[in-house]
Amino acid sequence: MTGETTVSTAARIHGRSAQRRVLRALLDQLPTRGGPLLVTGEPGLGRTALLSWAAGSFRTGPVFRLAPGREPDGAGPTAGELLAVLRAAARRAPALVCVDDAHLLDTAARAALGHAAERLPAADRVGLLVSVAGHRAVDPDLAPLPTLRLDPLTPPRAAALLDDATDGAADPAVRERLVAEAEGNPALLLALVRRLSPAELRGRLSLPAPLADAATLAAVAGGAHTCRSAAAGDLLLTVAAAVRASDGPDVDAGLVLDAVRRLRTPSAVAERPEPPPEPVEPPEPVEPVEPAAVPGRREALPEQLAQGGDRLRFHSALVRRTVHATAAPERRRAVHRALAEALENGGRRLPGLLHRSWSLTGPAPAQSLADRLASAAGDGAVPAPYGLRATAYARAADLTADGATRAERYTAAAEQSLLAGRPDRARPLLAAARARAAPAAVRGRAELVRGLTELRDGPVGDAHQSLLLAASLLAGDAPADAATAALAAADAAWAAGDLEGCLATLAPGSPWAGEPAARPHTGAELPGKHPATVVRDHGAGMRALLQGRLDRAAAPLGQVMERGRTDHRPEALLRSAAAALLLGNVDAARRAGARALAAARQLGSETLVPRALEYLAYAELRAGRHPQARAHAEEGLRVALRTGQRNTAAHHRAVLALAASIEEDPDTVARHVTAALSTARRHGLAQAATLAQWAEARADLGRGRPFDAADRLGLLVLPGPGRGHFAVWRLAVPCFVEAAVLAGRHEDAAGVLTDFADWAAFGADRQAAAQLARCRALLASPEGADGLYRRALDRHDEAGGDFERARTALLYGKWLRRRRRPREARDRLGTALAGFERSGAGVWAAQARDELRALGAAPHGRGSGALTRLTPQQLRIARHVAEGATNREVALTLAVSTRTVDYHLRRVFAALGVRSRLELARVVGQAERAGPAEKTGAQP
């Protein structure tokens, strides 16, 4: 060590916006009513920081802090006394009481606190914040309280915390290592930074190994890993060791019991020679221990463990790691030998070999064991999840002496980590592989994995270059992988909006155009890997499409699409879905995407799941099914964030913004747009950025702000350096034309129709012909508009899609009303309203209702079933207001802004035809009393 890095105090709490909203809602309601809230999470997740933030944010009354250890056992207040103190505190003003680390209170004090919290009336205006550590089950006395759980930070949030703490001084590779090692625990992340010298932090010196040592983990755990007996300690250590070779946080209780029994028989856990023979050190003596607590009796388990059925797990991942790291080395090796014996006797070869490798003494290479471990990891006949194969390959690399072989095994481990949805683990493995001399084929595979990782979570320009380098390195020895790399490089250029780069990558003579032969199977295919015919056909089809030659693109892309009918591999199905989208065959894209999703889940590939959901969401959007698109994108976003795929998450955010843009919540659109653009601009995601900006503009158009919409859309669709993504901007042209006409920019609107007419003739967008006729109607003279609107509706009937047809019917109805043709206008507007309601398009439905009212036609009555006309968000707000809540109270309850509530409430009044809150309460009450049959249209 040459010094210690000084960690600056973070300017803000990272990754806790949702939790702070809950706390803010509690604080804001204290002037009228109080309530308790329990905050829990494993050591280091920031419970104390959140309570301090809440205390510092409370301005309307006193703040009282109660801490453990101030009273001797039995000397603390009773429940009645504590309740009296809390009530007295709130007599003059609302009060906030913070009790940090309540699990450290004695039994009587915890009971008093729990009883007082339950008996505290809301009218007393006392907010009670209680925090308990999450490394153990919550005490029964506190368990009934409303609970706010803290989860580990996502990798992007952890990286932001690290940048704040170090003023951005960390080397990128060091930054990735630290974020991966901390596993989302902010206190551990900061402790790891403090361990490093400035030179280590900047990547000028090698990092210490292990990065998170026993002392660091123990300091963050704060004693949560300790236990009261040797038997309980052996049980904890055995569970912690078993999880290292488990696909998940829990392990089989039977395996643990078997291993614990073997610990009591020294001869059973001795290292014994196996073919081929390998020198081993004599077994260390193992002290007999008393029988451990028996899993299955919850009261007998150590507090750090939880049991569900026949599975055991730690409440806290940090405590599990600490238990393993702080154990005596000889005892830890004995536990791994016991687990190896138990697993091998049960025929579980791969995890058994892993535990046997961890039972070795010292860091010296063990070539025979390394070879057996790598062989088992690459054996596709051995059932094993990707994460376990990655761990086995990495351990085999650690035990390998030859530099080239070691690099190859680190690369294989990175491949499996990527398949498991852990790019944070793949990057350090790739760095380890790069540090060793290796042949071109191995370096090419490493660059391929690096490029695929960056394609999902990094600057796509960097991914493009890594993938091109991989293609050149692999061209001689591994043409199949070279073709995969070239096609992925084209994907990277596509995501970046680099048309020339995409065409150059797909040029004749590129690796995708050859006839590659497959390399040997290694347990699972790398994401992006395809058969030679798929690579060749998809590359040829994409190039023809980008050159505007649909006639030449249809045949090869059609072949890729058709293979999706019989192929069961998720990557082939994803290419089939992509080809179908390029050809405008939305139904085929949905089928292939759904099958890809099922196949990825069946294989356990977390990397591929959000990609499959992305294609499904895009297909639903193209078909105008926005609620279905939103459902797929919401799930895809959750998985993408969990697996560290920020680029994929940005695409899902853009889809969510587009889906929300037709509804009635402007805050939701703005939130998704901001998040999508934040990543898109940093990583060069032109496609995601264009979709997000289109969503923002469409929301403006739907809410009657055509000038704003025209300004935003003009940047995307008009010629110039800022024009949107080459494959997306044309999709936004119909919105621009409508906004531009309403804003009086007829010349700009007419100028983009030539390009759009070519796009409609291209045939890849089923809605384009109808949209083109609608745009021409908007610009036509009164004599020509009527026929163009009718032609547009006919084209919509051929193409399908409720939302776009309803938009055309709305514009036609408005035109008819202004031409004083009320009967025809009423028919068209009624059709539009029905289509918008069926699509969940609340913004446009409101426009249709306004037009109908202008004609003197009431779109909805006040009788039974009136609430079915409301969107889910409108219904929630209507019910709260009907119960007497103010707009501010509704906003706090639903965690939205008061402006959003005001906006929705105006729409509710218009939809139900009411003029006061009293009248609204009467309508809601009548509808609620009408029974379930009257309320099935829009449930919250």
N, C-alpha and C positions, 0 to 999 in steps of 0.2 A: 504494500500500500504506500502510495506516495502522497497521500493527502485525502481529504474528504470533500465531496461535492456539497456545496451549500444549497439547500433547497429553499427557494423563495416561497412565501405564503401564497397559496393560490388565491386569485382575485375573486373567484366565484366557485360555487359548488357545481361540479360537473355531473351530468347524467341523472339529475334528481328533479327534473322539472315537474314530472307527474306527482311525485311525493310532495313537492313544495306547493303544488296547487291544492292538494288535500289539506295540508297544514294551513295554507292561506284561507281556505274556506272556513276552517274551524275558527281561526282568529277573527275573521270578518263577522262571524255570527255572534261573537261573544257579547256585543252590546245588547243583544236580545235574548240569547239562550246559550247555555254552555254544553259541555259534554266531554267524555274521556276519549283518548286515542292511545293505543299501544303501538310503539314503533319497535320492530325487531329485525335482526339481521346478524350475520356472523361477525366475529370480531374484525374490525378494520373497515367495515363498509360505510361508516360515517353516521352512526346513530347520534353520537354526541354532537357532531357538527350540525346535524339537522335540528336538534333541540336548541342549540345555540342560535341558529338562524331564526328559528321561530321566536325565541325570547327577544332577539334583537329587532325583530320585525313588528313586535306587539307594542303599540304606542298608546292605547286607550285605557291602560290601567296598570296596576303593579304586577311584577313578575316575581314569583317565589320559587326558589330552587331547593329541593330536598335531596340529600345525598346519603348513600348508605354509610354506615360506620360511625355516625354521630351519637348513637345511643347504644348502651350495652344491651345484650340479649335480655329481652323481657322488659326493658325500660322504655320502649317506644310507646307512642300513643295508641289507644284502642281505636276501633273503627268509628265509634261515636265521637271520640275526641278529635280525630282527624277530620271527620265530617264537619264538626262544629268550627274547626279552624278554617276549613275551605269556605264555608258559608260566610264566616265573619270577614274573610278577605274580600268578598265580593259585595259587601253591603254598600260601600260608597262608590265603587266603580267595578267594571268587569276585571277579572283577574285571571292570570295564567300561572299554573303551577306545573313545574317541570321536575320530574323524578327520573334521573339518569341512572342506568345500571341497577334497576330495581331487583334483578335476580340476586344481587349481593346483600339485600336486606335479609334480616333473620326471618324465620318462618312466621312469627307473630306479626311482624311489621308488614310482610307481604300480604298476609290475610287481611289485616286492617286496611291496607291500601286498596285491595281488590273489593272489599265490601263497601268501602266509602265511595269508590268510583261507581259501583252499581247503584248505590242509593242516592247519588248526587242528582237532584232535580235539574232539569234543563233551565228552569227559570232562575236558578241561582247565579247564572252568568259566570261560571267558573270553567275554564278550559283546563283539563288535566292531561298532560303529555307524559307518558310513562315509556321508558325504553328498557328493553331486556335483550340480553345476548341471544343470538340464534344458534349457538352451538349445542343447545339442549332444548328439550320440549318446554313450552311455556307453562308456568305454574298453573294449576287448576284455578287458583284464586284470581289470576289475571286473564285466563284464557277467554272468558266471556266478553272481554272488552273488544270494541272495534279495532281491527289490527291493520297496520300499514307495514308491509314487508319490504325490506331493501334487498334487491338482487345485485349481483356483481355488475360492474359497468361493462357496457359493450366495448369492443376494441376501439372504435372511433372516440368514444367518450374518455376511455383510459388514455389514449394518445393525446387528447386535448389537455387532460390534467397534467400529463408528463411535460408537454410543451410549456404550459403555464409555470410549472414548478422549476423548469430548467431554463426558462427564457429561450426555448427552441435550440439549445446548444447541443442536444444529443445527436450523434451520428444516426442516419436513418436505419442502418442495420442494428445498431445498439438499441435504438428506440423500439424496433420490432421485437427484439429479444426481451426487453424489459416488459413490454405490454403482454407478451405471451406468457412470461414467467409469473407475472402478478395475477393472471387469471381473473381480472376484473376487480381485484381488491385494492382500493385506493391507498389504504395505509401500507400495505405490502409494497405497492409500486413506489411510494415515496421512500420507504425504508431501503428498497433496492438501490434507488438513486443515491441515497446517502452513503451506501457502501462503496460507491465508485469514486475513484479519483477523477479530476477533470480530464486527464489524458484518456482514461478508460471510457468516460462518458463520450468523448469525441472520437472514439474508435482508434486512437493512436496506440493503445496498449490492449492486449487480450483481456477479455472479461474473466473474472474469477470463476472457478468451477468448484462446486455448483454455484449458480448465480444466487439462488435463494438457499442459503445455508441454514443449519439447524438453529443457530443463534438468532438470525433474522426472523425466521418463522416463529420461534418461541416468543420473541419480543412482541410481535404483532398479535399472536394468539393470547398473550397476557395470562398464561396459566390455564387456559381453557382445555389444554390437552392432558393435564395431569389426572391421575386416578388414585384411588385409595388402597388398592391391593395389587400384588403381583399377578394374580389370576386375571383381574380385570385388565391390567396392562397388557398381558399376553393376548387377550381377546381383542383389545383395541388394535394392537400391532398386527395381528393376523388379518383383521378386516382391512386395515389400511394397506397391507402388502398385497392382499388379494385383489383389491380394486385396481392396482397398477396394471394388471393383465385382464381387466374386465371391460366389457363394452358398456360402460355406464357407471353411475355412482354407487350401485349396490352389488352385492355378491350373494351367492348361494349359502344359506346358513349351514347346510349339511357339509359343504366343502370346508367351511371355517371350523366346524366341530371336529371333522376328521383331522385337519391339520393341527388343531390344539391338542388332540389326543396324542398325535405323533410327537409333539414337543416333549411329552412326558416320558418318551421312550427314546433315549439317545441313539440307540442303534438304528432306529427306524429312519432317522433324519441324517445319518452319515452320508457323506458324498461317496458314491460307489462308482467303479469304472463301468463305462458303457462302450460298446463297439462304435467307432474305432476307439481304442484306449487312449486316454488323455491324462497326463500327470495332474494329480490334484493334491492339495494339501490335506493332511489328516484332519478328521472332523474335530471341531472344537468341543470341549465338554459342555453339555447342556444341563443346567441345574433342573432337577424335577420341580414341578410347581403343583400347587393344589388345583383340583379341577376348576376350570373356569366357569363363570356364570353360564347357565344354559340358555342359548337363544330360544325364544318361545315364551319365556316368562318375562313379560315387559318390565316388571318391577325389579328383576335381577340384572337387567342390562345396565352397563355404565351409562351415565346421563348423556354422553356424547353420541350414543348410538340410537338408532330407531329401527324398528322391525315392521315389515309389511309382508304378511304371509310367511313364506320361507326365504325371504331376502333380508339382508342386513345392510345398513348404510349409516354413514355419519350425517349428523345434522349439518355439519359445516365442512366444506372442502378444505378450507384453510387448516382446521384442526386435524383432519385426516393427514394432510401433508406434514404437519408438525409432528404428529405421533410417529410417523415413519422416519422423519429426519432426525429426531432427537433420541431415538432408541439406541441402545448400545449396539455397535456394529456386529458383534458376535451373535447377539440375540436376533438382530434383524436378518442375518444370513441364515440362522437356524430356522426362522419362520419361513423364509423363502424355500429352504430345502424341504420343510414339511409340506408346504403347498405343492411343490414339484412332485413329491411322492404321491400325494393324494390325487393330483390331476393325471399323472401318468398311469396310475393304477386304474383310473376311470377312462383311459383311452383318449384323453384330451392332450394331444401331443404338443401343439403349438404353445399354449399357455404354460404347460409343464416345462418345456425347454426354456421359456422366458424366465420362469422362477428359478430354474437351475442356474441360469446364467447370472442372475442377481445374487445367488448364494456364493459365488466365487470370491476369493480374497484378493484384493488389490486390483490395479488397472491393467495388468499384463494381458497381452493378446491370448486368446484361446481358440486357435484356428479351427479345430475339429468341431467344437460346439458352435462357433460362429457359422460354419458351413451348414451344419444341421439346422440351425435356426433360420438362416436365409432360405434354405431349401423348403422348410415347412411354410415359411411366410409366402413363398411364391407358388405353392402347390394349390392350384384351383380346386382340387378335390377335397382339401381340408376346409371344413366350414369355419369361417372366421370373419368378423367384421373388419372394415377397412382400418379403423383405428388400431385394432390389435395387430394387424399386419404391419402398419407403419411403425409401431413400437418394436416389433420383432426385427424388422429390417434395420432400424436405428441401433438396436442393441447388438445385432450381428456386425454392423459397421464398427461399433466401439471395440469389439473383440477381434477385429481384423487387422493384421499387420501390413499387408500389401496396400499401398496408397491408391492404386487404380481400382482395386476391388472394393476398397473402403468407400471411395467416391461413388461407385456404382450403387452400393447398398444404401448410402445416404440419399442418393437420387430416388431409388425405389421407395424409400421411406417417405420422401416428399410427395411422390406420386400418390401413395396411399393416403397420406394426410389430406391431400387435396380432394380425393374422392370422399373422404370422411367429412368434408366440410370444415376443415381446420387449416385455412391458409396461414394462420398465425404460427402453426407448427411447421408448415412446409418451408417457410422462408429461412429459419435458422438451419434447417437440414440442407437446404440448397447452398447456404453460405459455407457449411462444413464440407460439402462436396466440392465446391469451387476452390477451396483452399488446398486441394490435393491434385497432383498431376493425374490426368486421366485421358484415355483416347477420345478422338473426336466424337464417336457415337455416344459415349457417356456424357460428355460436355453438351452435346446436342440435346440429349434427353433432359438434362438439367435446365437448359435454356427453354425447352418446350414447357416444362412444368412452371418455370418462372414466368413465362409469357402468359400462360393460362391463368396463373394466379393474379397477375397484374390486370388481365382482361376483366376479371371480376372484382378486383379490389386494388386499383392503382391507376395511374395515368395510362390511358389506352394508347397514346403515342409511344410510350416506353414498351408497352406490351407488343405493339406492332414490330418494333425493332428487335426485341428479344425473339419473337417468333420467326422473323426472317432469318436471324442468325441461326436459330435452331434448324430451320429448313436447309440451310447451306451446310451445316455440320453433319446433318443426318443423311444428306442426299446419297452419299456413297455406300454406307453400310446399312442404313435403315430407311429405305425409300418410303415405307408405309408411314413411319413417323414423320418423315420430311413432308409428305403430302398433308398429313394432319396439321403440321405446323404452318404450312403455307395457307391452308384454308382458314385456320384460326387467325393468321395475320390479316387475311381479308376481312374477317369479322371485326378485328380491332380497327381497321381503317374505316369500315362501315360505321361503327359506333362513333368514331371521331368525325364523321362527315367528310372524310378525305376521299373524294371520288377518284382522283388521279391515282392515289396510293392503292385504292381497292382494285382499280383496273390493272395497274402495273403488277400487282401481286397475282392476279388471275390471268396474266398474259400467257399466250401459247408458249410452251417450253418451260413453264414453271413446274415445280415438283408435283402439283396436283394433276398435271396432264399425263403423267407417266402411268406405268403399270406396277405399282409397288407390291411387294410381297410382305406378308405379315411376319412380325417377329414372334419369338416364343411367348406363350401365355405366362403371365406372372401374377395370377390370382384375380385380377380384375383389369378391365380396360381403363386407360387414362381418359378423363373427360375430354371430349373433342376428337377421340380416335374413331375412325370409320373404315369400312372396307374400301378397297381401291375404286370400285365402281361408283360408290356414293360420293367419294371425294371428286372424282373426275366429272361426274354429271352435275353435281352441285356447283362446282367451280365454273364449268362451261355455261350453265344456266344463269348464274349470277352475272357473269361478264356480258352475256347477250342482253340481259335485262338492263344493265347499266348503260349499254350502248343504244338502248331504245329499240332493240330487235326482239319483240315479243314472239315473233314467229320462230326465231331460233332458240328462244329461252324455254318455250312451252314443252318441247320434247324431253330435254334432259331433266328439267325440274319436275316434269310429270313423272319421269322414272323414279326420281328420289321420293316423290310423294307416294307413288304406288307401293314402293318397298315398305312403307310404313304399315301397309295392311297385313303383312306377314312377318315382319321382323319384330322381335320382342325386346331388343336391346334399347335402353332409354336414349342413348346418343343417336342411334339411327332414327328413332321416332321423333326426336327433337329436330333433326334435319328434315324429316318429312313434314313436320308442322311448319318449319321455316319456309320450305319450298311452297307449301300450300298458301301461306300468307303472301309470298311474292307473286303467286299466280292469281291471288284474289279469291281462292277457294276457301272461304271461311269455315264451312262445315267440315271439310277435310282437315283443316288446321285444328279445329276443336277436337276432333276424334283422335288425331295423332298426339296432340298435347295431353289429352286425358290419359291415353295409354302410356305416354312417356312418364307422366306423373305416377301412375300406378307401378310402372316398372322401377322407377327410381326409389320409390318407397319400399318396394319389395327387396331391393338390393341394399337398402340402408344407405344410399348415397345422398347425403345432405347437400352436397354441392349441386346436384342436378335438380333437386326438388324445386328451389325457387326459379330456376330457368324454365322448367316445365310450366309452372304457374304463370310465368311471364308471358309465354306464348299463348296460354289459355286466355289470359286477361286481354292481350292484344286482339285475339280472335273475337272475343265477346264485344270489345269496343267497336271493331270493324263491322260487326253485325248489329250494332246499336243496342246491345243488351248491357246497359251500364250497371245495373245492380249485380249481375253475375260477374262482370269485369271487376267490380269493387271487391266482391267476396274473394276472388282468386288473388287479387293484388294485396289484400290485407293479409292473407295467409303467407303469400310470397314474401312480403316485407318482413314479417316476423322471422321467417326462416333465414332470409338473407342477412338480417342484422345479427341473428344468433350465430351464423356461420362466418361472419366477417366479410360478406360480399357487398361492399358499399356501392359498387357500380350497379349491381343487380337491384339493390335496394332503391337506388335513384330512379331506375326505370319503373319500379312498382309505385314509387311516390308520384311519378308523372301520370301513371294510369289512374291512381286514386284522385289526383287533381282533376283529370278530365272527367272522371265519373262524378265527382262532387260539383263540377262546374254547371251541371244541369239541374242541381238540386237547389236548396235555399239557404245554405250555410256558408257565407263568404269567408268566415274564419277558417273553416276546414280547407277550402281551396288555397287560401294564402299560406296556411301551415305546410301543406304538401308541396306547393310550388317552391317555397323558400328552402325546404329540406332538399328537394330534388336539385334545384339550381346550385345549392351549396356544394354538393358533390360533383355535379356535372361540370361546373366551371373549373374546379380544381383538377379534375381528371380528364377533361377534354371530351365529355360525352355530349356531342352535338345533337344526337338523336333525342336523348332524354331532355336536354335543355329546350329543344324545339317543342316537344310535346307539352312540357310544363308551361312554357310561355303561351302556347295556344290555349291551354286550359284557363289561364288567367284572363286572357282576352275573351274567351267564350263566356266566362262568368260575367264579365262586364256587359257583353251583348245581351245576355239573358236578363240581366237586371236593368235594362233600359239605359245603358251608358254607351251608345254607339260611337261617340267621339273617342272615348278612351280605348274602346275595342279596336277601332280603325287604326289608331296610332300604334298600338301594340302589334297588331297583325301586319301592318304595313312593313314593319321591320323584318318580319318573317317571310313574306311572300313577294314583296317588290324586288326587282333586280338590284344587286349591289353586294358589297362584301359581307354585309350582315345577314344575308338571306339564310333562312333556316336549312336544316338538314335536307340533302338532295332527295331522300326518299320519303320525306314527311311534309315538306312545306306545301305541296299541292293539296294535301288533305285539308289544310286550313283555308284554302282559297274561298270556298262557299261562305264561310263565316266572314272573311274579309269583305267580300262583295256586298253582303247584306249590311255590314257595319258601314262601309264606305258610302253606299247609296243613302243610308239614313243620315250620314254625316255630310252629305252633299259633295262627296268626292267621286263623282261619276266617272271622270276620266281615268282615275287610278283603278277603279273597279273594272272598267272595260279593258284596261291594258293587260290585266293578268288572265283574261278569259281565253286568249289565244293558246297560251301554254296549257290551260286547264282543259281546253277542248282536245288538245293532243293527248292529254292524260286520259280523258274519258274514252277516246278512240282506242287507246292502248289496251283497254279491256281488263286490267288487273284490279279495278275497283268497281264493284257491282253498283254502288250508289252514284258513281260519278256522272253517268248519263242523265239521271234525274236531277242531280244537283246543278248540272250545266244548264238544263232547261229552266230551272228555278232562277238561276243567276241572270239568264238572258231575259226572263220575265221581269225581274226587278229593274233592268235597264231599258226595257222596251217601251214603246209608245202605248197609250191606252188601247189602240186598235190591235196591237200584237200581243199584249201581255196575257189576255184571256186564254188564247190558244196555247201559249207557252206554259202557263200554269197547269192546264189540263194535260198537256203532254208530259210534264214533270210528274204529275200524279200517276199517270199510266206507267211511266218508267219505274216509279216506286213500287207499284203493284207487282211488276216483274222481278224487282230486286229484293223485295221484302225489307223489313226494318221499320218498326213503329215510330222511332224518334224522328228520323229524317223525313218520313212521310208526313208526320204531324207538323214539322216545321214548315214544310211546303204548304200544307193546308192552312196553317195559321197566317202565313203571308198572303195567301190567296184570299182568305176570309177578310183580312184587313183591307186588301185592295177592293174587294167587292163592297164592303161597307162604305168605303170612301167614294165608290161609284154609285151609291144609293141603290144597291141591290140587296136589301136586308134579308129576304128569304134565303137567297143563295148563300149569303154571308153567314147566316145562322147555321146552315147545314155544314159549311166548311169549318167554322169555328168549333161547332160541337164535335165534329170528327177529330179536329186537332186536340181538343181538350181530352177526349177519351184516349187518344194515342199517347199524349204526354203523361196522363195518369198511369197508363199501363207501363210506361217506361220509367216511372219514378222521377220524371222531369218536372219538379215543382216550380222552378223558375218560369219555364215556358207555359206551364199550366196556368199560372197566375196571369200571364199575358192574355191567354185565351179567355179566362174568366172576365178580365177587364173589358175585352172587346165585346163579349156577349152582353155584359151589363150596359155598355154603350148602346147596344141595340135594344135594350129594354128586356132582355131575356135573362132570367135568373138561372145561373148554371146549377145551383144546388139549393135545396130547401133546408128548413130547419128541423124537419121531422126526423123520424128514425133513420139511422144509417148515415147521418150527417158527418159523423167523425170518420167514416171511411174515406172521406175526401182529403183528409189531412195526411201529410207525410209523417213518418215516425217521430221526427224531431218536433214537428208542429204539435203532434198529439201529446207528447210529453209536456210541452210548455203549456198547452191548453189545460191539461189536467191540473198542473201545479197552480196556475192562475185561478182556475175554478175553485181550488181549495183555499184561496185567499192569499197566496204568496205574492209578494211584490216582484217586479222585474229583477231587482238586484238579488233577491233571495233565490229566484229561479236560476239566475246565472251562477250563483255560488253552488247550488245543488247540482247543476249539470256541468259545471266546470267550463263554462263558455263566457263570453263577454256580455255585458249588458246590451251592447249594440246588437249582438246577434239575437238576443231575446226580443228586443224592440222590433227588429226586422221581421222575425217569425210571427210575432203577435199581430202585427199589421196584416200579414198574410192570412192568419187564422181568422181575424175579424172579417176579412174580405171573403174568404172561402165559405164561412158559415153565415154570412149576411147579418152579423150582429154589430152593435155600435157601442157597447159598454161591457165592462168586466162582469157586471151583474147579469147581463143578458147572456154572456158567454157561460157563466156558471150554470144558468138554467138550461141552456142547450146541452152542455156536457152532462149534467145530471140526468136529463131526460134520456140521452143516448145510453148512458151507463146503465140506467134502470131497464132499458129495453132488452137487455140480456146479451149473451155472447154472440148470438147470431147477427146482432147489429154492429159488432165491433171487430169483425175479422179483417177489415180492410187495411188497417195500419196499426200494428202492435209495436210497442216500444221494444 
